[in-house]
Amino acid sequence: MFAKPLNKSYSVFISCATEDIVIARKFRQSINQIPQYYGYIARDEPKTFEYPSEKIAQVLDACRAYIILYTKAGLDSPMVNQEFGYYYRRYRNQWGKKPPIYLVKDMEITGHVDGFAYAREPILLDKTLPHGAISAVLWGMHHQYSLKRLEIPCRGHVVNVEWPDFHFVENAATYHQTLLWKCPTCGENVEVDPYTFQIYDEKEWSPWNNPNA
Ligand SMILES: [Zn+2]
């Protein structure tokens, strides 16, 4: 069993500790809105005796980007370390354009980062409000692979829209505005978060409902 969504060709591996699975799924939800791309979380796959399993190794061999949730739990997780070790071997030996590694680092981890993440420029993660880190990954992917479109879910179908202009999105985020598209299928407006491009179905993730903001 391998949860590869229909019509999706390119995987993005999301490496995380079990404690960070909710955040990882938020990353996946945004990645899944890129046509052709899907986020893959090994923790959400059936458990196997051997690690990484053949299936996970295949995804690590073929993925177009690697996201690592570098939190205290991630740092302590043998699975995260194994996944990174496996991926990094591939990365190091690859010629030409290498699939990017997005080191998403918990803001609470201060100071110098040792070991596998050494010398990599981190994306800072606020675990209570991960939308800024998700946005940084999405825009990194956009530039790396010249992404042109998004697929936003709308009432059981998807709206295929042009990737929005960076300054337009930045402005919307600054002024706590949403992005709106008119769905050609049902005629309704689809309203999304300017950071993650996700629809507002879970209010606690919305920037203006964050008690720490
Ligand atoms: Zn619609």
py3Dmol code that shows the C-alpha trace and the ligand (Angstrom):
import py3Dmol

protein = """\
ATOM      1  CA  MET A   1       0.000   0.000   0.000  1.00  0.00           C
ATOM      2  CA  PHE A   2       1.357   3.336  -1.041  1.00  0.00           C
ATOM      3  CA  ALA A   3      -0.722   6.478  -0.810  1.00  0.00           C
ATOM      4  CA  LYS A   4       0.165   8.100  -4.106  1.00  0.00           C
ATOM      5  CA  PRO A   5      -2.652  10.427  -5.110  1.00  0.00           C
ATOM      6  CA  LEU A   6      -4.157  10.093  -8.567  1.00  0.00           C
ATOM      7  CA  ASN A   7      -2.784  12.368 -11.275  1.00  0.00           C
ATOM      8  CA  LYS A   8       0.283  13.186  -9.206  1.00  0.00           C
ATOM      9  CA  SER A   9       3.796  12.464 -10.434  1.00  0.00           C
ATOM     10  CA  TYR A  10       6.237  14.312  -8.188  1.00  0.00           C
ATOM     11  CA  SER A  11       6.694  13.636  -4.508  1.00  0.00           C
ATOM     12  CA  VAL A  12       7.955  15.980  -1.817  1.00  0.00           C
ATOM     13  CA  PHE A  13       9.259  14.067   1.173  1.00  0.00           C
ATOM     14  CA  ILE A  14       8.276  15.532   4.542  1.00  0.00           C
ATOM     15  CA  SER A  15      10.424  14.170   7.336  1.00  0.00           C
ATOM     16  CA  CYS A  16       9.053  14.648  10.838  1.00  0.00           C
ATOM     17  CA  ALA A  17       8.787  13.172  14.311  1.00  0.00           C
ATOM     18  CA  THR A  18       5.432  11.726  15.350  1.00  0.00           C
ATOM     19  CA  GLU A  19       4.936  14.728  17.678  1.00  0.00           C
ATOM     20  CA  ASP A  20       5.079  17.078  14.698  1.00  0.00           C
ATOM     21  CA  ILE A  21       2.666  15.166  12.473  1.00  0.00           C
ATOM     22  CA  VAL A  22      -0.085  17.817  12.599  1.00  0.00           C
ATOM     23  CA  ILE A  23       2.344  20.476  11.360  1.00  0.00           C
ATOM     24  CA  ALA A  24       3.729  18.097   8.726  1.00  0.00           C
ATOM     25  CA  ARG A  25       0.211  17.477   7.422  1.00  0.00           C
ATOM     26  CA  LYS A  26      -0.275  21.230   7.025  1.00  0.00           C
ATOM     27  CA  PHE A  27       2.824  21.304   4.822  1.00  0.00           C
ATOM     28  CA  ARG A  28       1.450  18.351   2.890  1.00  0.00           C
ATOM     29  CA  GLN A  29      -1.919  20.025   2.377  1.00  0.00           C
ATOM     30  CA  SER A  30      -0.222  22.995   0.710  1.00  0.00           C
ATOM     31  CA  ILE A  31       2.133  20.835  -1.390  1.00  0.00           C
ATOM     32  CA  ASN A  32      -0.884  18.817  -2.567  1.00  0.00           C
ATOM     33  CA  GLN A  33      -2.351  22.010  -4.017  1.00  0.00           C
ATOM     34  CA  ILE A  34       0.488  22.172  -6.542  1.00  0.00           C
ATOM     35  CA  PRO A  35      -0.584  20.368  -9.729  1.00  0.00           C
ATOM     36  CA  GLN A  36       1.475  17.178 -10.262  1.00  0.00           C
ATOM     37  CA  TYR A  37       2.996  17.349  -6.778  1.00  0.00           C
ATOM     38  CA  TYR A  38       2.106  15.528  -3.567  1.00  0.00           C
ATOM     39  CA  GLY A  39       3.527  15.598  -0.073  1.00  0.00           C
ATOM     40  CA  TYR A  40       4.671  12.284   1.394  1.00  0.00           C
ATOM     41  CA  ILE A  41       4.897  11.635   5.135  1.00  0.00           C
ATOM     42  CA  ALA A  42       6.386   8.249   5.977  1.00  0.00           C
ATOM     43  CA  ARG A  43       4.784   8.410   9.436  1.00  0.00           C
ATOM     44  CA  ASP A  44       1.375   8.228   7.742  1.00  0.00           C
ATOM     45  CA  GLU A  45       2.265   5.037   5.870  1.00  0.00           C
ATOM     46  CA  PRO A  46       1.823   1.496   7.237  1.00  0.00           C
ATOM     47  CA  LYS A  47       4.627   0.520   9.612  1.00  0.00           C
ATOM     48  CA  THR A  48       7.226  -1.969   8.410  1.00  0.00           C
ATOM     49  CA  PHE A  49       9.937  -3.919  10.156  1.00  0.00           C
ATOM     50  CA  GLU A  50      12.745  -2.547   8.080  1.00  0.00           C
ATOM     51  CA  TYR A  51      13.430   1.188   8.026  1.00  0.00           C
ATOM     52  CA  PRO A  52      13.423   2.920   5.663  1.00  0.00           C
ATOM     53  CA  SER A  53      11.224   0.403   3.884  1.00  0.00           C
ATOM     54  CA  GLU A  54      11.604  -0.242   0.168  1.00  0.00           C
ATOM     55  CA  LYS A  55       8.646   2.032  -0.561  1.00  0.00           C
ATOM     56  CA  ILE A  56       9.983   4.889   1.553  1.00  0.00           C
ATOM     57  CA  ALA A  57      13.423   4.448  -0.018  1.00  0.00           C
ATOM     58  CA  GLN A  58      11.813   4.714  -3.472  1.00  0.00           C
ATOM     59  CA  VAL A  59      10.202   8.007  -2.548  1.00  0.00           C
ATOM     60  CA  LEU A  60      13.482   9.267  -1.087  1.00  0.00           C
ATOM     61  CA  ASP A  61      15.204   8.322  -4.355  1.00  0.00           C
ATOM     62  CA  ALA A  62      12.677  10.048  -6.578  1.00  0.00           C
ATOM     63  CA  CYS A  63      11.367  13.023  -4.586  1.00  0.00           C
ATOM     64  CA  ARG A  64      11.660  16.529  -5.996  1.00  0.00           C
ATOM     65  CA  ALA A  65      12.276  18.181  -2.640  1.00  0.00           C
ATOM     66  CA  TYR A  66      12.985  17.180   0.927  1.00  0.00           C
ATOM     67  CA  ILE A  67      11.482  18.985   3.903  1.00  0.00           C
ATOM     68  CA  ILE A  68      12.848  18.258   7.344  1.00  0.00           C
ATOM     69  CA  LEU A  69      11.026  19.449  10.454  1.00  0.00           C
ATOM     70  CA  TYR A  70      13.993  20.195  12.623  1.00  0.00           C
ATOM     71  CA  THR A  71      12.411  20.438  16.047  1.00  0.00           C
ATOM     72  CA  LYS A  72      13.570  19.019  19.377  1.00  0.00           C
ATOM     73  CA  ALA A  73      11.481  15.894  18.671  1.00  0.00           C
ATOM     74  CA  GLY A  74      12.768  15.697  15.095  1.00  0.00           C
ATOM     75  CA  LEU A  75      16.334  15.975  16.282  1.00  0.00           C
ATOM     76  CA  ASP A  76      15.776  13.060  18.676  1.00  0.00           C
ATOM     77  CA  SER A  77      13.872  10.899  16.193  1.00  0.00           C
ATOM     78  CA  PRO A  78      15.857   7.933  14.802  1.00  0.00           C
ATOM     79  CA  MET A  79      13.494   7.815  11.810  1.00  0.00           C
ATOM     80  CA  VAL A  80      14.064  11.467  10.904  1.00  0.00           C
ATOM     81  CA  ASN A  81      17.805  10.931  11.156  1.00  0.00           C
ATOM     82  CA  GLN A  82      17.629   7.775   9.010  1.00  0.00           C
ATOM     83  CA  GLU A  83      15.497   9.477   6.386  1.00  0.00           C
ATOM     84  CA  PHE A  84      17.843  12.411   6.195  1.00  0.00           C
ATOM     85  CA  GLY A  85      20.899  10.150   6.039  1.00  0.00           C
ATOM     86  CA  TYR A  86      19.384   8.209   3.171  1.00  0.00           C
ATOM     87  CA  TYR A  87      18.320  11.308   1.289  1.00  0.00           C
ATOM     88  CA  TYR A  88      21.607  13.105   1.869  1.00  0.00           C
ATOM     89  CA  ARG A  89      23.589  10.257   0.309  1.00  0.00           C
ATOM     90  CA  ARG A  90      21.489  10.631  -2.817  1.00  0.00           C
ATOM     91  CA  TYR A  91      21.789  14.417  -2.696  1.00  0.00           C
ATOM     92  CA  ARG A  92      25.560  14.375  -2.352  1.00  0.00           C
ATOM     93  CA  ASN A  93      26.049  11.939  -5.246  1.00  0.00           C
ATOM     94  CA  GLN A  94      23.635  13.642  -7.602  1.00  0.00           C
ATOM     95  CA  TRP A  95      24.981  15.576 -10.539  1.00  0.00           C
ATOM     96  CA  GLY A  96      23.429  18.720 -11.924  1.00  0.00           C
ATOM     97  CA  LYS A  97      20.455  20.413 -10.322  1.00  0.00           C
ATOM     98  CA  LYS A  98      19.918  18.872  -6.923  1.00  0.00           C
ATOM     99  CA  PRO A  99      16.433  18.540  -5.416  1.00  0.00           C
ATOM    100  CA  PRO A 100      16.372  21.116  -2.623  1.00  0.00           C
ATOM    101  CA  ILE A 101      16.505  20.409   1.094  1.00  0.00           C
ATOM    102  CA  TYR A 102      14.261  22.680   3.137  1.00  0.00           C
ATOM    103  CA  LEU A 103      15.513  22.743   6.696  1.00  0.00           C
ATOM    104  CA  VAL A 104      12.526  23.957   8.696  1.00  0.00           C
ATOM    105  CA  LYS A 105      13.938  24.781  12.098  1.00  0.00           C
ATOM    106  CA  ASP A 106      11.938  25.319  15.264  1.00  0.00           C
ATOM    107  CA  MET A 107      12.518  28.888  16.517  1.00  0.00           C
ATOM    108  CA  GLU A 108      12.964  27.445  20.005  1.00  0.00           C
ATOM    109  CA  ILE A 109      16.170  25.700  18.954  1.00  0.00           C
ATOM    110  CA  THR A 110      18.775  28.374  19.377  1.00  0.00           C
ATOM    111  CA  GLY A 111      22.445  28.532  18.615  1.00  0.00           C
ATOM    112  CA  HIS A 112      24.569  26.537  16.281  1.00  0.00           C
ATOM    113  CA  VAL A 113      23.060  23.557  14.470  1.00  0.00           C
ATOM    114  CA  ASP A 114      25.352  20.543  14.522  1.00  0.00           C
ATOM    115  CA  GLY A 115      25.462  17.356  12.536  1.00  0.00           C
ATOM    116  CA  PHE A 116      23.340  16.641   9.506  1.00  0.00           C
ATOM    117  CA  ALA A 117      21.916  20.115   9.150  1.00  0.00           C
ATOM    118  CA  TYR A 118      25.233  21.891   9.384  1.00  0.00           C
ATOM    119  CA  ALA A 119      25.726  24.944   7.167  1.00  0.00           C
ATOM    120  CA  ARG A 120      22.227  24.887   5.712  1.00  0.00           C
ATOM    121  CA  GLU A 121      20.224  28.109   5.817  1.00  0.00           C
ATOM    122  CA  PRO A 122      17.156  27.294   7.909  1.00  0.00           C
ATOM    123  CA  ILE A 123      13.548  28.363   7.444  1.00  0.00           C
ATOM    124  CA  LEU A 124      12.320  29.394  10.889  1.00  0.00           C
ATOM    125  CA  LEU A 125       9.278  27.553  12.205  1.00  0.00           C
ATOM    126  CA  ASP A 126       6.808  28.908  14.721  1.00  0.00           C
ATOM    127  CA  LYS A 127       5.095  25.709  15.851  1.00  0.00           C
ATOM    128  CA  THR A 128       1.981  27.591  17.001  1.00  0.00           C
ATOM    129  CA  LEU A 129       1.689  29.308  13.609  1.00  0.00           C
ATOM    130  CA  PRO A 130       3.567  27.386  10.904  1.00  0.00           C
ATOM    131  CA  HIS A 131       2.083  29.260   7.945  1.00  0.00           C
ATOM    132  CA  GLY A 132       5.178  31.470   7.485  1.00  0.00           C
ATOM    133  CA  ALA A 133       7.425  28.402   7.150  1.00  0.00           C
ATOM    134  CA  ILE A 134       4.944  26.731   4.792  1.00  0.00           C
ATOM    135  CA  SER A 135       4.948  29.889   2.680  1.00  0.00           C
ATOM    136  CA  ALA A 136       8.761  29.914   2.493  1.00  0.00           C
ATOM    137  CA  VAL A 137       8.786  26.308   1.248  1.00  0.00           C
ATOM    138  CA  LEU A 138       6.040  26.989  -1.316  1.00  0.00           C
ATOM    139  CA  TRP A 139       7.880  29.982  -2.754  1.00  0.00           C
ATOM    140  CA  GLY A 140      11.135  28.036  -2.753  1.00  0.00           C
ATOM    141  CA  MET A 141       9.415  25.307  -4.776  1.00  0.00           C
ATOM    142  CA  HIS A 142       7.875  27.937  -7.051  1.00  0.00           C
ATOM    143  CA  HIS A 143      11.302  29.334  -7.935  1.00  0.00           C
ATOM    144  CA  GLN A 144      13.061  25.970  -8.113  1.00  0.00           C
ATOM    145  CA  TYR A 145      10.561  24.371 -10.495  1.00  0.00           C
ATOM    146  CA  SER A 146       8.941  27.423 -12.168  1.00  0.00           C
ATOM    147  CA  LEU A 147       5.525  26.433 -10.846  1.00  0.00           C
ATOM    148  CA  LYS A 148       2.711  28.193 -12.680  1.00  0.00           C
ATOM    149  CA  ARG A 149      -0.582  26.933 -11.265  1.00  0.00           C
ATOM    150  CA  LEU A 150      -2.391  25.983  -8.072  1.00  0.00           C
ATOM    151  CA  GLU A 151      -5.326  23.676  -7.474  1.00  0.00           C
ATOM    152  CA  ILE A 152      -7.551  25.000  -4.704  1.00  0.00           C
ATOM    153  CA  PRO A 153     -10.261  22.675  -3.392  1.00  0.00           C
ATOM    154  CA  CYS A 154     -13.800  24.054  -3.645  1.00  0.00           C
ATOM    155  CA  ARG A 155     -16.881  22.146  -2.472  1.00  0.00           C
ATOM    156  CA  GLY A 156     -15.821  18.753  -3.830  1.00  0.00           C
ATOM    157  CA  HIS A 157     -14.023  19.984  -6.953  1.00  0.00           C
ATOM    158  CA  VAL A 158     -10.856  21.988  -7.571  1.00  0.00           C
ATOM    159  CA  VAL A 159     -10.235  25.444  -8.961  1.00  0.00           C
ATOM    160  CA  ASN A 160      -7.163  25.570 -11.154  1.00  0.00           C
ATOM    161  CA  VAL A 161      -5.700  29.068 -10.822  1.00  0.00           C
ATOM    162  CA  GLU A 162      -2.578  30.911 -11.846  1.00  0.00           C
ATOM    163  CA  TRP A 163       0.161  31.105  -9.220  1.00  0.00           C
ATOM    164  CA  PRO A 164      -0.328  34.562  -7.687  1.00  0.00           C
ATOM    165  CA  ASP A 165       2.145  37.399  -7.960  1.00  0.00           C
ATOM    166  CA  PHE A 166       4.573  37.529  -5.027  1.00  0.00           C
ATOM    167  CA  HIS A 167       4.057  41.221  -4.194  1.00  0.00           C
ATOM    168  CA  PHE A 168       0.304  40.827  -4.335  1.00  0.00           C
ATOM    169  CA  VAL A 169       0.469  37.922  -1.881  1.00  0.00           C
ATOM    170  CA  GLU A 170       2.976  39.682   0.369  1.00  0.00           C
ATOM    171  CA  ASN A 171       0.702  42.687   0.519  1.00  0.00           C
ATOM    172  CA  ALA A 172      -2.317  40.548   1.380  1.00  0.00           C
ATOM    173  CA  ALA A 173      -0.358  38.844   4.168  1.00  0.00           C
ATOM    174  CA  THR A 174       0.854  42.172   5.578  1.00  0.00           C
ATOM    175  CA  TYR A 175      -2.657  43.609   5.735  1.00  0.00           C
ATOM    176  CA  HIS A 176      -4.292  40.386   6.967  1.00  0.00           C
ATOM    177  CA  GLN A 177      -6.292  39.964   3.802  1.00  0.00           C
ATOM    178  CA  THR A 178      -7.307  36.770   2.082  1.00  0.00           C
ATOM    179  CA  LEU A 179      -6.875  35.776  -1.539  1.00  0.00           C
ATOM    180  CA  LEU A 180     -10.060  35.312  -3.532  1.00  0.00           C
ATOM    181  CA  TRP A 181     -10.705  33.386  -6.702  1.00  0.00           C
ATOM    182  CA  LYS A 182     -14.011  32.936  -8.467  1.00  0.00           C
ATOM    183  CA  CYS A 183     -14.628  29.256  -9.099  1.00  0.00           C
ATOM    184  CA  PRO A 184     -15.584  28.642 -12.736  1.00  0.00           C
ATOM    185  CA  THR A 185     -17.421  25.430 -11.789  1.00  0.00           C
ATOM    186  CA  CYS A 186     -19.830  26.651  -9.115  1.00  0.00           C
ATOM    187  CA  GLY A 187     -19.428  30.420  -9.350  1.00  0.00           C
ATOM    188  CA  GLU A 188     -18.602  30.797  -5.644  1.00  0.00           C
ATOM    189  CA  ASN A 189     -15.612  32.717  -4.329  1.00  0.00           C
ATOM    190  CA  VAL A 190     -12.793  30.586  -2.953  1.00  0.00           C
ATOM    191  CA  GLU A 191     -11.016  32.300  -0.082  1.00  0.00           C
ATOM    192  CA  VAL A 192      -7.517  31.209   0.899  1.00  0.00           C
ATOM    193  CA  ASP A 193      -4.751  32.113   3.316  1.00  0.00           C
ATOM    194  CA  PRO A 194      -2.088  34.165   1.474  1.00  0.00           C
ATOM    195  CA  TYR A 195       0.683  32.181   3.196  1.00  0.00           C
ATOM    196  CA  THR A 196      -0.377  28.586   2.637  1.00  0.00           C
ATOM    197  CA  PHE A 197      -2.983  28.957  -0.151  1.00  0.00           C
ATOM    198  CA  GLN A 198      -5.246  26.809   2.025  1.00  0.00           C
ATOM    199  CA  ILE A 199      -8.952  27.492   2.375  1.00  0.00           C
ATOM    200  CA  TYR A 200     -10.171  28.708   5.739  1.00  0.00           C
ATOM    201  CA  ASP A 201     -11.605  25.515   7.137  1.00  0.00           C
ATOM    202  CA  GLU A 202      -9.654  25.500  10.371  1.00  0.00           C
ATOM    203  CA  LYS A 203      -9.923  28.861  12.036  1.00  0.00           C
ATOM    204  CA  GLU A 204      -7.145  28.280  14.554  1.00  0.00           C
ATOM    205  CA  TRP A 205      -4.601  28.415  11.738  1.00  0.00           C
ATOM    206  CA  SER A 206      -5.767  31.758  10.508  1.00  0.00           C
ATOM    207  CA  PRO A 207      -3.249  34.507  11.306  1.00  0.00           C
ATOM    208  CA  TRP A 208      -5.722  36.859  12.972  1.00  0.00           C
ATOM    209  CA  ASN A 209      -7.042  34.202  15.318  1.00  0.00           C
ATOM    210  CA  ASN A 210      -3.631  33.420  16.701  1.00  0.00           C
ATOM    211  CA  PRO A 211      -3.497  34.281  20.408  1.00  0.00           C
ATOM    212  CA  ASN A 212       0.288  34.750  20.224  1.00  0.00           C
ATOM    213  CA  ALA A 213       0.268  37.142  17.282  1.00  0.00           C
TER     214      ALA A 213
END
"""
ligand_1 = """\
1
ZN
Zn -16.486 25.711 -6.864
"""
view = py3Dmol.view(width=600, height=400)
view.addModel(protein, "pdb")
view.setStyle({"model": 0}, {"cartoon": {"style": "trace"}})
view.addModel(ligand_1, "xyz")
view.setStyle({"model": 1}, {"stick": {}})
view.zoomTo()
view.show()
